[in-house]
Amino acid sequence: MPQDLFPTVEDIYVASVDTDRGTKEVLRLYDTEGLQMGTTGEIPMLKPYYPIADAFVLMYRIDNRASFDVIEVVRKDIEKNREKREVIT
């Protein structure tokens, strides 16, 4: 495994995408950089995104079990706190 890999930096990406229906959709991608679980087992940084997001893309390092454990906590928190509408995870 290369040792010169660095986590992403928090950023927002905006893209306009043509759909099959002939319309354009605007995608806002919020890259939150590497997440760390707090002492209470929560990741409070993500809570503001729950009501506005239509989907979440959760990524983890396949060679790091702790990375997967953090994502599992995030996934469960999204499921627990999402509004009654459908959210894709």
Summary of the structure (lengths in Angstrom):
residues: 89
radius of gyration: 15.2
end to end distance: 28.2
largest distance: 47.6
contacts: 158
relative contact order: 0.16
helix: 26%
strand: 20%
